[in-house]
Amino acid sequence: MEARLQRRIQRYGWDLAAATYEPLWRDQLAPAQAELMACAGLMPGERVLDVACGTGIVALDAAARVSPGGDVVGVDLSGRMIGLARRRAMQEHCTNISFVRADAEQLGLPDNHFNVAVCALGLMYMPAPERAVLEMRRVLRPGGRIIVAVWGQRSSCGWAELFSIVDAEVASDVCPLFFRLGQGETLAEVCLNAGFDVTAQTRISETLVYSDDDQACDAAFVGGPVALAWSRLDKSARERARVRYLDSIAPWRRQDGTYRIPGEFVIVAGSIPSRIQPSHETSNDRLAS
C-alpha cells in the first residue's frame, strides 16, 4: 500500500477509535506498558519522547517519573487521541507534559533533544517503522535510550484472525505486516540497524480478559486498528464479521461467558553506543555479543 494512504487510514481509524480505546484496552495493555516503563528506568530531570502516545497513558506516567526538572512530549498521528491526552493532562494538573499531532516518521522535532524515546505498541501500524526508529535516534542526545514494544508472534495472539476477517468484508489494508516486528529478533535488528546497542530483549505472554461477547467484539472492531473499516460495513457485513470473530476466539471462551485470550508482547531496549561499531560487524554479531 502507498505510505500516504496507509497513514491516512491510521489517522482516521484511530480518530474513530479514540473515545473507546482506553476503556476497552487500558487493562489489556497495562502489563506491556509496565514492562516498558521498567526497562526505561526514567529519572528526575530527563526529557522523554513518547511516540504514538495515544490517549497519554504512558506519557503521563513518564511525566510523574521525571519530575522534578524533567518533561515529556507525546506525539500521535490522531488528532482526537491528542485531544484526549491534553484533556487528561489538564485534569491531572500535569504541567511538565505537552502533546503534538505528528507523524512518527517525520517528527519535526530538534536533533539531540531527548534523553529517552519510548513507543508502546505503535510501530506495527506505521508504513516504515524503520524510519520511525531512525527518527527517534535523531532526536536523542548522545547516550540516549530507546524502549519500544510491539505485539508478538501471530501464533501467540489468539485474536489475530481479526484482520483477515475484516479484509474479507472490505479491502481495509489496515495492517498488512502487523506481526512482522514481533517475529524472532526482528525488532532488535531494527534498533541495531538504526544505530542503537540493544541492551535488553523481553518477550512476555499475557491474557486478554473480556467479560462477554460484546466486550470482546467491541475491543476488536470499535476500539482498535480496524475501526475505520468497521465503520464502512453495513449491518449484515458486521454480523458476519462478528460471528466469524467469535468463532475464532471460541477456544478461549469459558463456561461463564468470559474470555481469556492469549497475547504476546516483545519489548526491546537500546542506547546510542559510546563507541563506533566496526564496519564489518553485522547486526547478528551484535545481537550475539
N, C-alpha and C positions, 0 to 999 in steps of 0.2 A: 504494500500500500504506500502511496505517496505520503511523505512525512507530514506535510502541512495538513492533509486531510485527517491523518491519524491524530494529530494534535487537536484539531477541531472537534473530532469525535470525543476525545478525552475531556476536553474543556466543557462541552455542553452536557456530556454524560454526567460528569461529577457535579455540575451545577444542579442537575435534576436530583442527584442522589444526596446532596448536601444536607438537607433537613433531616433525613432518616439515617444517614450513615452512622453517626455516633451512637444513637440508641440501639442500633442493630449490631454494631461491630466493636464497640469500645471494649466490652468484656472479652470478646473472642481474640482480639489482637493484643490485649494487655501483656500476656507473657512475652511475646516477641519484643514489644516496646520496652518492657522492664529489663530484658537481657541486653538490648541495645544500649540503654542508659547505663547499665552496669559496666559494659565494655567501654563506654565513653569516658568514664572517670572524670566527669566535669568538676572544675574547681572554681572558687570565687575569683572574679576578675577576668574570666575568659570570655572571648567573643565567639558565639556559636551561630552557625547557619543551619537551619532545618529546611531541607529540600523536600518538596511535595508534602508540605506541613499539614494539609487538610484543615480540620477544624481547630488545630493548635494544641492537641493533647500533649505531644512530645515537646513542642516548643515551650509551653508554659511550665512543664516540669523542668526543662533545662534552665529557664529564666530563674526559677527558685534556687537551683543548684549553683548558679554562677553569681548570685547576689551575695554580698555587695560588690559593686565595681564592674561586674560583667554585664553583657547584654546579648540578646538573641534577635536574629532576623529570620522570620519564616517566609518562605516563598511557595506559591502554588499556582497552577495554571487556571484553577477555577476561581472566578470572582466571588461566587457565593460561599465557597469554603473560606476564602479570605475574610469575607464579611462576618461570618460566624466566629472566626478566630479573633477578630478585632473586638467583637462584642463581648466575648468571654474574657478577654484580657481586661477590658474596662470593668466588667462585673467583678473580677477578682482583684481590681486595683493594682494590676501588674504594670509597672511603669518602665521596666527595662527590656521591653519587647516591642517589635514592630513587625507588620506583615505587609508583603508586597505581592501583587499578582505578577508572576514572571514565568518564563519558560526555562526549565532546568537546563536545557541545552544551550541557552544564551541568557545567562543570569543578569547581565547588565550591572554587575557589582564590581567594586575595585579589586585589583590584584592584591595579594598578600595582606588581607584584612582580618581574616578569622583564625582563631586557634583551632577550632573544631568544626567539622561539617558532618551532619547526620542525615540519613534518608531512611525513614522507616516505611518499607513496603510501598515504595513509589517507582522504583526503577523499572519494574516489569511493564509499566504502562507507556514507557517512553519509546519513540521511534528509534532513537540511538542512545541507549543507556551508557555506552562507552563515552560518548561525547559529554554526557551529563557528569560522569565521574571526572573527566578531564577538566570540566568547568569547576568542579569542587576543588580540584587540586590547584587550579589557577588562583582561586580566591583565598587559599590558605597561606598562612605565614610559614617561613622555614621552621621545620619541626612540627608542623600542624598535623592533626589527626583526622581520620575519616572512619566512620562507622556506618555500615549500610546493612539493611535487612531486606530479604525478599522471601516470597513463598518458596517452598522446597520442591522436590520432585513431584511430577504429576501423579505418579503411582502412590504417593504418600498423602495425597489430598483427596479425601472422599467426595468432595463437592466438585471435582474437576470436570465432570461432564457438562457443567453449566454452559460453557462456551459453544460446544458443538450443538447442544440443544437449541440455543438461541439462534445460531447460524443456520439451522435447518428451517427456521421460520422467516428469517430476514438476513440479508447479507450485511452483517454488522461490522465484520473485520475489527472487532474491538481490541483484542489482544492476541494477535496471530502467533506470537512467540512468548506467551506469558510465562511458561515454566522453564524457559531456556536457562535463565540465570541461576535457577535452583538445582541444576544438574551438576553432579560431581563437584569439581573445583572451579567451575566457570566464573562465579562471582569473584573469587580470589584472583583469578587470572585477569579479569577486567581491571581490578585495582592495581595489580602488578604492572600491567601494560600501560596504565596511566601514570606510573612513576612512584607508586607507593610501595613501601615494605609492608607485607602482611604480617601483623603481629598476633592475630587470633582468628580462628575459624570455628564457628559453632553451628551445629545442626540440632534443632530441638523439635521434639514431637509434642503436639498439644491436641486437645479435644475441643471442638466447637460444639457448644451446648445450645440447643434450641428447645423451647417449651412445647411446640406443636408444629403442625404442617404450615400454618400461616406464617409463623415467625421464621421458619426455615426458608420458605419461599420469598418472603419479603426481603430477607437479608441477601438472598441470591439475586433477585430480579430488580428490586426497588432501591436498595441502599448500597449497591456496588457498581462495578465497572460496566455492566450491561444495561444500566438504567435508560440510556438513550434508545437502544434497540428495543427494550421493553415498551417504552412509550409509543413506539410505532406499530406495535402489534394490536390487531383487533381482538375482540373478546374470545373468539374461537381459537385463535392462534395462542393467546395467553393460556387458555385452558389446556391446550395440547402440550405446551411447554411446561406448564406446572405439573401435569400428570407425569410427563417423562422425567422431570427432575426428581419428583418424589419417588419414582421407581428407582432412579439411580442412587438415591441415598437410603433406600429401604433397608439395606443390611444393617444400618446403624439406628434404626427406629426401635425404641423399647416398648414394652407392653403398655406402659402408661401414656404412650403417645409422644414422649420426648425423644430428642435426637442427641446422639453423642458421636459426631462425625470427626474422623481423624484429620489432622492437618500437620503440616511441617513447615518450619521456617529455617532459613540459613542466614547467619549473621557473620559479617567479616569486618574486622578492624584493621586499620593500617595507619602508617605515618609516613610523612615525607622523609626519605632517608638522609642521614647526615653525610653519607659518602656517595660517590658516583659509582653505579654498578659497572663492572667491566662490560665492554660492548658485546663480548661473545657469550655472556651469561644469559640463559633463557629463562622464561617465566617458570618453567618446570624445575630448573635448577634452584631458583629462589624459593619456590614452594617447598622443596625438599630440604632446604638448609635450616 
